[in-house]
């Protein structure tokens, strides 16, 4: 029985890290596009502010429950979204 639980826990962590990686990677093309074009006119500042606040809340929750995949995902995504917000502010 213990062996089965270990496999479930391993799979659970893999699933969490995979979801975290994909969620974070999804913002990379946007950051690259903004950086190359220096154009932020079609980016919704309000949407990214709301999402940024959401990320801080999710990161807080992840820290409380000590979920490494969730902490990694939220922290990485927070950095990328912060970059987008900074570029939006600088290049408006």
TORRO-932067 format. One record per residue: residue number from 0; residue in three letters; y, z, x of N, C-alpha, C, O, CB in turn. Coordinates in pm, whole numbers. Glycine has a CB too. Example, Ala and Ser with C-alpha at 12.3 -4.5 7.8 and 13.67 -1.06 7.14 Angstrom:
REM TORRO-932067
 num residu   n_c2   n_c3   n_c1  ca_c2  ca_c3  ca_c1   c_c2   c_c3   c_c1   o_c2   o_c3   o_c1  cb_c2  cb_c3  cb_c1
   0    ala   -569    780   1319   -450    780   1230   -330    780   1320   -332    846   1424   -447    905   1131
   1    ser   -225    708   1285   -106    714   1367      3    787   1290    114    804   1341    -60    572   1408
***
This chain:
REM TORRO-932067
 num residu   n_c2   n_c3   n_c1  ca_c2  ca_c3  ca_c1   c_c2   c_c3   c_c1   o_c2   o_c3   o_c1  cb_c2  cb_c3  cb_c1
   0    unk   -121      0     83      0      0      0    126      0     86    224    -67     53      1    121    -94
   1    unk    124     73    195    240     81    284    271    -55    344    388    -91    359    216    183    395
   2    unk    168   -131    379    187   -264    437    257   -358    339    343   -436    378     53   -323    480
   3    unk    220   -350    213    282   -433    110    430   -398     96    514   -488     85    210   -414    -25
   4    unk    463   -270     97    603   -228     88    684   -276    208    800   -313    194    611    -75     76
   5    unk    622   -276    326    691   -325    445    724   -473    432    835   -515    467    606   -300    571
   6    unk    629   -553    382    655   -696    361    767   -717    259    851   -806    277    528   -766    314
   7    unk    769   -638    155    875   -650     54   1010   -618    116   1108   -689     90    847   -555    -66
   8    unk   1017   -514    198   1143   -478    262   1189   -585    360   1309   -613    368   1128   -345    334
   9    unk   1097   -645    434   1132   -753    526   1187   -872    448   1289   -930    486   1009   -794    611
  10    unk   1120   -908    342   1164  -1020    259   1300   -990    197   1385  -1079    189   1061  -1048    148
  11    unk   1321   -867    155   1448   -827     94   1562   -845    194   1667   -898    158   1441   -680     47
  12    unk   1544   -803    318   1647   -818    420   1671   -966    450   1786  -1008    465   1607   -744    548
  13    unk   1565  -1046    460   1579  -1189    484   1659  -1255    373   1747  -1336    399   1442  -1256    498
  14    unk   1627  -1220    250   1699  -1274    135   1846  -1236    141   1934  -1319    117   1635  -1223      4
  15    unk   1874  -1111    173   2012  -1065    183   2089  -1135    293   2203  -1176    272   2014   -917    207
  16    unk   2028  -1149    410   2096  -1217    521   2117  -1365    491   2220  -1421    528   2016  -1201    649
  17    unk   2021  -1428    426   2035  -1570    391   2149  -1590    292   2232  -1679    309   1904  -1624    332
  18    unk   2153  -1507    189   2261  -1515     91   2396  -1487    158   2495  -1555    130   2237  -1416    -25
  19    unk   2399  -1389    245   2523  -1354    316   2571  -1470    401   2689  -1503    401   2502  -1229    403
  20    unk   2479  -1531    474   2516  -1642    562   2569  -1760    482   2672  -1818    518   2396  -1686    646
  21    unk   2501  -1797    376   2545  -1911    296   2679  -1886    229   2764  -1975    224   2440  -1944    191
  22    unk   2698  -1765    177   2825  -1731    113   2941  -1738    211   3049  -1787    177   2818  -1593     52
  23    unk   2918  -1689    331   3023  -1691    432   3049  -1833    483   3164  -1875    495   2985  -1601    548
  24    unk   2943  -1905    512   2956  -2041    564   3029  -2132    466   3093  -2229    508   2818  -2099    594
  25    unk   3022  -2102    338   3087  -2188    238   3238  -2194    257   3302  -2289    210   3055  -2137     98
  26    unk   3298  -2096    324   3442  -2097    345   3483  -2170    473   3600  -2204    490   3493  -1955    350
  27    unk   3390  -2195    562   3422  -2259    690   3483  -2398    671   3584  -2428    734   3296  -2269    776
  28    unk   3426  -2486    586   3489  -2618    569   3633  -2611    519   3716  -2692    558   3407  -2701    472
  29    unk   3662  -2514    433   3799  -2499    383   3894  -2459    495   4004  -2512    506   3805  -2395    270
  30    unk   3851  -2364    578   3934  -2321    691   3958  -2437    786   4071  -2458    831   3867  -2205    766
  31    unk   3854  -2513    817   3867  -2627    907   3961  -2733    849   4046  -2788    919   3729  -2688    937
  32    unk   3944  -2762    721   4029  -2864    656   4176  -2823    658   4263  -2904    689   3983  -2887    510
  33    unk   4202  -2698    626   4341  -2650    627   4396  -2655    769   4509  -2699    790   4350  -2506    570
  34    unk   4318  -2610    866   4362  -2607   1005   4397  -2746   1055   4500  -2766   1120   4254  -2545   1094
  35    unk   4310  -2843   1025   4333  -2980   1073   4451  -3047   1002   4533  -3113   1067   4207  -3064   1052
  36    unk   4461  -3029    872   4564  -3099    796   4697  -3025    792   4801  -3084    765   4517  -3123    655
  37    unk   4693  -2896    818   4812  -2809    806   4871  -2818    665   4990  -2795    644   4919  -2849    911
  38    unk   4785  -2851    570   4830  -2863    431   4762  -2755    346   4640  -2745    341   4798  -3004    375
  39    unk   4845  -2676    279   4793  -2569    193   4848  -2581     51   4838  -2487    -28   4829  -2432    252
  40    unk   4907  -2696     20   4973  -2710   -109   4877  -2700   -227   4918  -2657   -335   5046  -2841   -115
  41    unk   4751  -2737   -209   4655  -2732   -319   4571  -2605   -321   4476  -2593   -399   4564  -2851   -312
  42    unk   4605  -2510   -235   4532  -2384   -230   4602  -2282   -320   4723  -2263   -310   4523  -2330    -83
  43    unk   4526  -2219   -408   4582  -2119   -498   4595  -1984   -426   4495  -1920   -394   4495  -2104   -625
  44    unk   4718  -1945   -400   4744  -1817   -334   4692  -1701   -418   4631  -1609   -365   4895  -1800   -307
  45    unk   4716  -1706   -548   4672  -1598   -638   4521  -1583   -637   4470  -1471   -632   4721  -1625   -782
  46    unk   4449  -1693   -643   4303  -1687   -642   4252  -1622   -514   4162  -1538   -518   4243  -1827   -657
  47    unk   4310  -1662   -399   4264  -1605   -272   4303  -1459   -257   4229  -1384   -194   4320  -1686   -157
  48    unk   4416  -1417   -311   4453  -1274   -308   4354  -1193   -391   4307  -1088   -347   4597  -1253   -362
  49    unk   4322  -1241   -510   4225  -1171   -596   4089  -1165   -526   4023  -1061   -528   4213  -1242   -735
  50    unk   4048  -1275   -466   3919  -1278   -397   3920  -1185   -276   3821  -1119   -249   3884  -1420   -354
  51    unk   4032  -1180   -203   4047  -1092    -87   4030   -945   -129   3962   -868    -61   4184  -1114    -20
  52    unk   4093   -908   -239   4079   -770   -292   3933   -745   -330   3879   -638   -302   4172   -747   -415
  53    unk   3871   -842   -394   3729   -831   -430   3643   -809   -306   3551   -727   -309   3683   -957   -505
  54    unk   3672   -881   -198   3595   -865    -75   3610   -725    -17   3513   -667     33   3638   -968     27
  55    unk   3730   -671    -23   3751   -535     28   3670   -434    -55   3610   -342      0   3902   -498     26
  56    unk   3669   -453   -185   3591   -364   -271   3441   -378   -245   3370   -278   -236   3621   -392   -419
  57    unk   3393   -501   -231   3252   -524   -200   3216   -467    -62   3109   -409    -45   3220   -675   -204
  58    unk   3305   -483     35   3281   -428    168   3273   -275    162   3187   -215    226   3392   -472    266
  59    unk   3360   -214     85   3356    -69     68   3223    -25      7   3162     71     52   3473    -22    -20
  60    unk   3181    -97    -95   3053    -68   -160   2937    -85    -61   2846     -2    -56   3033   -160   -282
  61    unk   2941   -193     15   2834   -219    112   2825   -109    217   2716    -70    258   2857   -353    181
  62    unk   2939    -59    260   2942     50    357   2884    177    295   2808    248    360   3086     76    408
  63    unk   2920    204    171   2869    323    102   2717    319     90   2650    420    114   2932    335    -37
  64    unk   2663    202     54   2517    193     36   2445    155    166   2322    145    168   2483     91    -72
  65    unk   2521    135    273   2467    104    405   2380    -22    405   2269    -22    459   2386    221    456
  66    unk   2432   -128    345   2361   -256    339   2415   -347    449   2524   -403    436   2375   -322    199
  67    unk   2338   -362    555   2381   -444    667   2408   -590    627   2510   -645    667   2276   -439    777
  68    unk   2319   -655    548   2349   -793    509   2479   -804    430   2557   -898    451   2235   -848    427
  69    unk   2502   -711    340   2622   -715    258   2747   -685    342   2851   -748    323   2611   -615    142
  70    unk   2736   -591    434   2849   -560    523   2883   -683    606   3000   -720    618   2815   -439    615
  71    unk   2781   -748    663   2804   -867    746   2869   -978    664   2963  -1044    709   2671   -916    807
  72    unk   2818   -999    544   2871  -1107    459   3015  -1081    420   3100  -1168    435   2786  -1122    334
  73    unk   3042   -963    371   3177   -933    323   3278   -930    436   3390   -978    420   3179   -801    249
  74    unk   3240   -876    550   3331   -871    664   3361  -1012    716   3476  -1045    743   3272   -783    776
  75    unk   3258  -1094    731   3277  -1231    778   3362  -1312    680   3454  -1384    721   3142  -1300    799
  76    unk   3331  -1300    553   3407  -1374    452   3550  -1323    443   3642  -1401    423   3339  -1363    315
  77    unk   3568  -1193    458   3703  -1135    458   3787  -1195    570   3905  -1222    551   3696   -982    472
  78    unk   3727  -1215    686   3799  -1275    799   3839  -1419    765   3953  -1459    789   3713  -1272    927
  79    unk   3745  -1496    710   3775  -1636    677   3881  -1647    567   3972  -1730    576   3647  -1709    633
  80    unk   3869  -1565    464   3967  -1569    354   4104  -1521    406   4207  -1573    364   3920  -1480    234
  81    unk   4104  -1424    495   4230  -1379    554   4295  -1492    634   4417  -1509    630   4207  -1257    645
  82    unk   4214  -1569    706   4268  -1685    779   4333  -1785    684   4440  -1838    712   4156  -1754    859
  83    unk   4267  -1810    571   4323  -1902    472   4455  -1849    418   4552  -1924    404   4223  -1925    356
  84    unk   4460  -1720    389   4584  -1661    337   4696  -1666    441   4811  -1692    407   4559  -1515    294
  85    unk   4663  -1642    566   4763  -1647    672   4817  -1790    686   4938  -1811    698   4704  -1598    806
  86    unk   4726  -1887    685   4770  -2026    695   4853  -2066    574   4951  -2140    586   4648  -2120    709
  87    unk   4814  -2017    457   4891  -2046    335   5033  -1990    350   5130  -2056    313   4821  -1985    210
  88    unk   5044  -1870    403   5175  -1807    421   5258  -1881    526   5377  -1906    506   5159  -1660    461
  89    unk   5195  -1916    638   5267  -1980    748   5307  -2125    719   5415  -2169    760   5183  -1976    871
  90    unk   5221  -2198    648   5242  -2342    630   5279  -2381    489   5254  -2494    448   5120  -2415    671
  91    unk   5339  -2290    413   5375  -2323    274   5487  -2423    264   5527  -2460    154   5413  -2199    199
***
